[in-house]
Amino acid sequence: MKVHNVFLSVFVFLIIISCSNNNVIDKSITNLNDRLDNYLESEIKDNQFPGIQYVVFNKDKILYEYAGGYAKVEAKEKMKSNSVLNVFSTTKVITAIAILQLAQDGKITLTDKAVKYFPELPYKNITVMQVLSHSSGITNALLGNFFIHWAEEHDNYDRNAELLSALKENTDLNFKPGKEIGYSNMAYAILGKIIENVSGLKYEKYITKNIFNRLHLDKEKINFENQKQNNSALPYFKRYSLVYNFMSLFLSGSKTKAEGEWTSIHGPFYFNHPSHGGIMASANEYAKIFMDLMKKDNSELLSADFIQQMFTMQSHYKDESIAISWFMGEINNTPYFYHQGDGMGYIAEVRIYPEENIGSIILMNRTEFDALEKLNILDAEFISHLRQKKLGESTQIH
């Protein structure tokens, strides 16, 4: 195992052991919205995180929305529904949509070798689909200062040079393409470069034009900017936490500040390669992208055939299955597609439950927090409510 993979394994371990889950859903509260509100407010009071956004949606509308806690703790600035947070690696799903759009337009063939669209690639036998489904064997090399650079470095930052340098230093694949699964940020940095090479547009401009603008998304609520925005939530770590002490080893140039039980990072940053984690968004605006995918035949982003392909398993290894960018899971015998993102004071997760025709998004401005565990609790409550409602309607019909 390479050194950077050891670091990432330790980081994930520290996140897990830093989590707690003392609160439970109060079943005596009969109204679903009130029950979820109560649970989330209890989590905030117990300092599980500074602030949180959580939404549940179907293809047509937001079914439930919560925004609570603080976007900025010391300033006592409340987390609002229009506050933006880094959604980190969930951005990979948006990158996958862009690749599928190019395939739909006949500009890319998913079974082609990726080197066809990025000639400098040292990996000659991996396909675009294998890169999309994390089955290419491309290493998860650390790129730059833990994947980010500070705002003051942005004008002079050359991500193409960094990517080419990283590729030159990592010419070997971790496994034979198509035989295993290996999550890779660098793989999605490569996909970002392919999007640029094929479309002739900078990655951020392509996504803005062909995804954000097609859906008429609010640029103040979803963009590729940094934390200097008026409506941005600051990133936080639990003060004196193991996770922060570990992360601080990598964060040269950061400006931190103690704010009660939290340590905030006041060094606004950009992702080195936005295609693997660069979007900032509010949960309700971000949800509109996934709501569109759930419309299938009426999607503004992709045809029904390509949406179906996106949600079809592409790789399986041991107990892990992946569609196109989406991981596949199950809760209470209910399958779902998901993607998580975490790092630098934020954590995010997006899920889609095809059988229930709903999706959910959770965004928090604290890294050391188990989003999957919280979403299991919250989403299970919502799914149970929907099933009871369907059962009641079925009983009435008969």
C-alpha positions as CSV (number, residue, x, y, z in Angstrom):
1,M,0.0,0.0,0.0
2,K,1.4,3.4,-0.9
3,V,1.9,6.1,1.7
4,H,-0.9,8.3,0.6
5,N,-3.3,5.4,0.8
6,V,-2.2,4.8,4.4
7,F,-2.9,8.5,5.2
8,L,-6.4,8.2,3.7
9,S,-7.2,5.0,5.6
10,V,-6.1,6.6,8.8
11,F,-8.2,9.7,8.0
12,V,-11.3,7.5,7.5
13,F,-10.6,5.7,10.7
14,L,-10.3,8.9,12.6
15,I,-13.6,10.2,11.2
16,I,-15.4,7.0,12.4
17,I,-14.0,7.0,15.9
18,S,-14.8,10.7,16.3
19,C,-18.5,10.1,15.7
20,S,-21.2,9.7,18.2
21,N,-24.9,8.8,17.9
22,N,-26.6,9.2,21.2
23,N,-29.9,10.7,19.9
24,V,-32.8,8.6,18.7
25,I,-36.0,9.4,16.8
26,D,-38.8,10.2,19.2
27,K,-41.6,7.9,18.0
28,S,-44.1,9.6,20.2
29,I,-44.1,12.6,17.8
30,T,-46.8,11.6,15.3
31,N,-46.2,14.3,12.7
32,L,-43.2,13.2,10.4
33,N,-41.9,16.7,9.8
34,D,-42.0,17.5,13.6
35,R,-40.3,14.2,14.4
36,L,-37.4,14.9,12.0
37,D,-37.1,18.5,13.1
38,N,-36.9,17.3,16.7
39,Y,-34.2,14.8,16.0
40,L,-32.0,17.2,14.0
41,E,-32.4,20.0,16.6
42,S,-31.3,17.5,19.3
43,E,-28.2,16.8,17.3
44,I,-27.4,20.5,17.0
45,K,-27.9,21.0,20.8
46,D,-25.5,18.2,21.5
47,N,-22.9,19.9,19.3
48,Q,-22.8,17.0,16.8
49,F,-22.1,19.6,14.1
50,P,-22.3,23.4,13.8
51,G,-24.9,23.4,11.0
52,I,-26.8,21.1,8.8
53,Q,-29.1,21.1,5.7
54,Y,-31.2,18.1,4.9
55,V,-33.7,17.7,2.1
56,V,-35.9,14.9,0.8
57,F,-37.4,15.2,-2.7
58,N,-39.2,13.5,-5.5
59,K,-39.0,14.4,-9.2
60,D,-41.4,17.3,-8.8
61,K,-40.7,19.0,-5.5
62,I,-39.0,19.1,-2.1
63,L,-40.9,16.9,0.3
64,Y,-39.1,17.9,3.4
65,E,-36.4,20.5,4.2
66,Y,-34.4,21.4,7.3
67,A,-31.7,24.0,7.7
68,G,-30.5,24.6,11.3
69,G,-27.5,25.4,13.5
70,Y,-24.9,27.8,12.4
71,A,-23.2,28.7,9.1
72,K,-20.7,30.8,11.2
73,V,-20.5,29.9,14.9
74,E,-18.8,32.9,16.5
75,A,-20.8,35.4,14.4
76,K,-24.0,33.4,15.3
77,E,-25.0,33.4,11.7
78,K,-27.7,30.8,11.2
79,M,-27.5,28.0,8.7
80,K,-30.2,28.9,6.2
81,S,-31.7,27.1,3.2
82,N,-29.7,29.3,0.9
83,S,-26.3,28.8,2.7
84,V,-23.8,27.1,0.5
85,L,-21.3,24.4,1.5
86,N,-18.7,22.4,-0.3
87,V,-20.3,19.2,-1.5
88,F,-16.9,17.7,-2.3
89,S,-16.8,14.3,-4.0
90,T,-20.5,14.2,-4.7
91,T,-19.4,16.5,-7.6
92,K,-18.2,13.3,-9.3
93,V,-21.9,12.5,-10.1
94,I,-22.1,15.9,-11.9
95,T,-18.9,15.1,-13.8
96,A,-20.4,11.8,-14.9
97,I,-23.5,13.5,-16.2
98,A,-21.3,15.7,-18.3
99,I,-19.5,12.7,-19.8
100,L,-22.8,11.1,-20.5
101,Q,-24.0,14.2,-22.3
102,L,-20.9,14.2,-24.5
103,A,-21.6,10.5,-25.2
104,Q,-25.2,11.2,-26.0
105,D,-24.1,13.9,-28.5
106,G,-21.8,11.4,-30.2
107,K,-18.6,13.1,-29.1
108,I,-17.4,10.3,-26.8
109,T,-17.9,6.6,-26.8
110,L,-17.9,5.1,-23.4
111,T,-16.2,1.9,-24.5
112,D,-13.3,3.8,-26.1
113,K,-9.9,3.9,-24.5
114,A,-9.7,7.1,-22.4
115,V,-6.3,7.9,-24.0
116,K,-8.2,8.7,-27.2
117,Y,-9.6,11.8,-25.6
118,F,-6.5,12.5,-23.4
119,P,-3.4,11.6,-25.3
120,E,-1.0,12.3,-22.5
121,L,-2.5,9.5,-20.3
122,P,0.1,6.9,-19.4
123,Y,-2.7,4.3,-19.1
124,K,-3.3,3.0,-22.7
125,N,-5.8,0.2,-22.1
126,I,-8.4,1.7,-19.7
127,T,-11.8,2.7,-21.1
128,V,-13.9,5.8,-20.3
129,M,-16.5,3.5,-18.6
130,Q,-13.9,1.9,-16.4
131,V,-12.8,5.4,-15.3
132,L,-16.4,6.4,-14.6
133,S,-17.0,3.2,-12.5
134,H,-13.8,3.3,-10.5
135,S,-12.7,0.0,-12.0
136,S,-9.8,1.4,-14.1
137,G,-7.0,0.7,-11.5
138,I,-5.9,4.4,-11.5
139,T,-4.3,5.3,-8.2
140,N,-5.9,7.7,-5.8
141,A,-2.8,9.9,-5.7
142,L,-2.9,13.0,-3.4
143,L,-2.9,16.1,-5.6
144,G,-1.5,19.2,-3.9
145,N,-2.4,20.4,-0.4
146,F,-4.9,17.7,0.4
147,F,-6.7,18.2,-3.0
148,I,-7.1,22.0,-2.5
149,H,-5.2,25.3,-3.0
150,W,-5.8,28.6,-1.2
151,A,-7.7,31.5,-2.7
152,E,-4.6,33.7,-2.9
153,E,-2.9,31.0,-5.0
154,H,-5.8,30.6,-7.5
155,D,-4.7,33.0,-10.2
156,N,-1.3,31.4,-10.6
157,Y,-2.4,27.8,-10.0
158,D,-1.9,25.5,-13.0
159,R,-4.0,22.4,-12.5
160,N,-3.1,20.9,-15.9
161,A,0.6,21.0,-15.0
162,E,-0.1,19.4,-11.7
163,L,-2.2,16.7,-13.2
164,L,0.4,15.9,-15.8
165,S,3.0,15.8,-13.1
166,A,0.9,13.5,-11.0
167,L,0.3,11.2,-13.9
168,K,4.1,11.1,-14.7
169,E,4.7,10.0,-11.1
170,N,2.0,7.4,-11.0
171,T,2.3,5.5,-14.3
172,D,1.3,2.1,-12.8
173,L,-2.2,0.9,-12.3
174,N,-3.2,-0.6,-9.0
175,F,-4.9,-3.6,-10.6
176,K,-5.9,-4.9,-14.0
177,P,-8.7,-2.7,-15.5
178,G,-12.2,-4.1,-14.9
179,K,-11.1,-6.7,-12.3
180,E,-11.5,-4.7,-9.0
181,I,-12.9,-1.5,-7.6
182,G,-10.6,1.3,-6.5
183,Y,-12.0,4.7,-5.7
184,S,-9.9,7.4,-7.3
185,N,-10.0,11.2,-7.2
186,M,-7.4,11.3,-9.9
187,A,-9.6,9.3,-12.2
188,Y,-12.2,12.0,-12.0
189,A,-9.6,14.7,-12.5
190,I,-8.8,12.9,-15.7
191,L,-12.5,12.9,-16.7
192,G,-12.5,16.6,-16.1
193,K,-9.7,17.0,-18.5
194,I,-11.5,14.8,-21.1
195,I,-14.5,17.1,-20.8
196,E,-12.3,20.1,-21.5
197,N,-10.5,18.4,-24.4
198,V,-13.7,17.2,-26.1
199,S,-15.9,20.2,-25.5
200,G,-13.3,22.9,-25.9
201,L,-14.6,24.5,-22.7
202,K,-13.1,24.9,-19.3
203,Y,-14.7,22.3,-16.9
204,E,-16.5,24.9,-14.8
205,K,-17.9,26.6,-17.9
206,Y,-19.1,23.4,-19.4
207,I,-20.9,22.4,-16.2
208,T,-22.4,25.8,-15.7
209,K,-23.6,26.0,-19.3
210,N,-24.9,22.5,-19.8
211,I,-26.1,21.6,-16.3
212,F,-26.7,24.6,-14.1
213,N,-28.0,26.9,-16.8
214,R,-30.2,24.2,-18.5
215,L,-32.0,23.8,-15.2
216,H,-32.0,27.6,-14.5
217,L,-30.2,27.1,-11.2
218,D,-29.5,30.1,-9.0
219,K,-25.8,30.9,-9.4
220,E,-25.7,32.3,-5.8
221,K,-26.8,28.9,-4.5
222,I,-24.6,26.6,-6.7
223,N,-21.2,27.5,-8.2
224,F,-17.5,26.8,-8.2
225,E,-16.5,29.7,-6.0
226,N,-14.8,29.6,-2.5
227,Q,-15.9,30.4,1.0
228,K,-15.7,34.1,0.6
229,Q,-19.3,34.3,-0.6
230,N,-21.7,36.1,1.7
231,N,-23.9,33.0,2.0
232,S,-21.2,30.4,2.5
233,A,-21.0,28.3,5.6
234,L,-17.5,28.1,7.2
235,P,-15.8,24.8,7.5
236,Y,-15.3,23.4,11.0
237,F,-13.5,20.7,12.9
238,K,-14.2,19.6,16.5
239,R,-11.7,21.5,18.6
240,Y,-8.8,19.4,19.7
241,S,-10.2,16.4,17.7
242,L,-8.0,13.7,16.4
243,V,-9.3,14.4,12.9
244,Y,-8.2,18.1,13.0
245,N,-4.8,17.2,14.4
246,F,-4.4,14.7,11.6
247,M,-5.6,17.1,8.9
248,S,-3.5,20.0,10.2
249,L,-0.4,18.0,9.1
250,F,-1.5,18.7,5.5
251,L,-2.9,22.2,5.7
252,S,0.1,24.5,5.4
253,G,-1.1,28.0,4.8
254,S,-4.5,27.6,6.6
255,K,-5.8,30.1,9.0
256,T,-7.7,28.6,11.9
257,K,-9.7,30.1,14.7
258,A,-11.1,28.7,17.9
259,E,-14.9,29.2,18.1
260,G,-16.2,27.6,21.2
261,E,-16.1,23.9,20.8
262,W,-15.1,24.2,17.2
263,T,-12.1,25.2,15.1
264,S,-12.9,27.0,11.9
265,I,-10.8,27.3,8.8
266,H,-10.6,30.9,7.5
267,G,-8.5,30.2,4.5
268,P,-10.9,30.2,1.6
269,F,-9.9,27.4,-0.9
270,Y,-10.6,26.0,-4.3
271,F,-10.4,22.4,-5.3
272,N,-7.2,21.6,-7.3
273,H,-9.4,19.7,-9.8
274,P,-13.0,20.8,-9.5
275,S,-14.3,17.7,-11.5
276,H,-13.7,15.5,-8.5
277,G,-15.0,17.7,-5.8
278,G,-15.3,21.4,-6.5
279,I,-19.0,22.4,-6.3
280,M,-20.4,24.6,-3.6
281,A,-24.2,24.5,-3.2
282,S,-27.2,24.6,-0.9
283,A,-29.0,21.3,-0.5
284,N,-32.3,22.6,-2.0
285,E,-30.6,23.9,-5.2
286,Y,-28.3,20.9,-5.6
287,A,-31.4,18.7,-5.3
288,K,-32.8,20.1,-8.6
289,I,-30.1,18.3,-10.6
290,F,-31.1,14.9,-9.1
291,M,-34.8,15.7,-9.4
292,D,-34.2,16.2,-13.1
293,L,-32.6,12.8,-13.4
294,M,-35.6,11.2,-11.7
295,K,-37.9,12.6,-14.5
296,K,-36.4,10.2,-17.0
297,D,-38.3,10.8,-20.2
298,N,-38.6,14.5,-19.3
299,S,-35.1,15.2,-18.2
300,E,-33.4,18.4,-19.4
301,L,-30.0,16.8,-18.9
302,L,-30.0,13.3,-20.4
303,S,-32.1,11.0,-22.4
304,A,-34.0,8.2,-20.7
305,D,-31.6,5.6,-22.1
306,F,-28.5,7.4,-20.7
307,I,-30.2,7.9,-17.4
308,Q,-31.0,4.2,-17.2
309,Q,-27.4,3.4,-18.1
310,M,-26.2,5.8,-15.3
311,F,-28.2,3.8,-12.8
312,T,-27.1,0.4,-14.0
313,M,-24.4,-1.6,-12.2
314,Q,-21.1,-1.3,-14.1
315,S,-18.6,-2.9,-11.7
316,H,-18.8,-5.3,-8.7
317,Y,-16.0,-6.5,-6.5
318,K,-16.4,-8.4,-3.2
319,D,-19.3,-6.7,-1.5
320,E,-19.2,-3.4,-3.4
321,S,-21.2,-2.4,-6.5
322,I,-20.9,0.7,-8.5
323,A,-23.0,2.1,-11.3
324,I,-21.8,5.2,-13.3
325,S,-20.2,7.2,-10.4
326,W,-23.0,6.0,-8.1
327,F,-22.3,3.5,-5.3
328,M,-25.1,1.0,-4.5
329,G,-26.4,0.3,-1.1
330,E,-29.5,-1.0,0.8
331,I,-31.4,0.1,3.9
332,N,-34.3,-1.9,5.4
333,N,-34.4,-4.0,2.1
334,T,-34.7,-0.8,0.1
335,P,-31.9,-0.3,-2.5
336,Y,-30.5,3.1,-3.2
337,F,-27.7,4.8,-5.1
338,Y,-25.4,7.1,-3.3
339,H,-22.3,9.2,-3.3
340,Q,-20.5,10.8,-0.3
341,G,-18.0,13.6,-0.1
342,D,-15.9,14.8,2.8
343,G,-12.8,16.8,3.8
344,M,-11.7,20.2,5.0
345,G,-14.6,20.9,7.4
346,Y,-17.6,19.7,5.4
347,I,-19.3,16.4,4.6
348,A,-22.1,15.6,2.1
349,E,-24.1,12.7,0.8
350,V,-26.7,12.4,-2.0
351,R,-29.0,9.4,-2.3
352,I,-31.7,8.2,-4.7
353,Y,-34.1,5.5,-3.8
354,P,-35.6,4.3,-7.2
355,E,-38.3,2.0,-5.7
356,E,-39.6,4.8,-3.5
357,N,-39.1,7.5,-6.2
358,I,-37.4,9.8,-3.7
359,G,-33.9,11.2,-3.1
360,S,-32.2,12.9,-0.2
361,I,-29.2,15.2,0.4
362,I,-27.4,16.0,3.7
363,L,-24.8,18.7,4.0
364,M,-22.9,19.6,7.1
365,N,-20.0,22.0,8.0
366,R,-18.1,19.5,10.1
367,T,-15.8,16.8,8.7
368,E,-15.7,14.3,11.6
369,F,-19.2,13.1,11.3
370,D,-20.8,9.9,10.0
371,A,-23.2,11.2,7.4
372,L,-24.1,7.6,6.3
373,E,-25.3,6.8,9.8
374,K,-27.4,9.9,10.2
375,L,-28.9,9.5,6.7
376,N,-29.8,5.9,7.6
377,I,-31.8,7.2,10.6
378,L,-33.4,10.1,8.7
379,D,-34.2,8.4,5.4
380,A,-35.5,5.2,7.1
381,E,-38.0,7.3,8.9
382,F,-39.2,8.9,5.7
383,I,-39.3,5.6,3.8
384,S,-41.3,4.0,6.6
385,H,-43.8,7.0,6.5
386,L,-44.2,6.6,2.7
387,R,-44.8,2.8,3.0
388,Q,-47.4,3.3,5.8
389,K,-49.1,5.9,3.6
390,K,-49.2,3.6,0.6
391,L,-50.5,0.8,2.8
392,G,-53.3,3.0,4.1
393,E,-54.3,4.1,0.6
394,S,-54.3,0.4,-0.6
395,T,-56.5,-0.6,2.3
396,Q,-58.9,2.2,1.6
397,I,-59.1,1.2,-2.1
398,H,-60.0,-2.4,-1.2
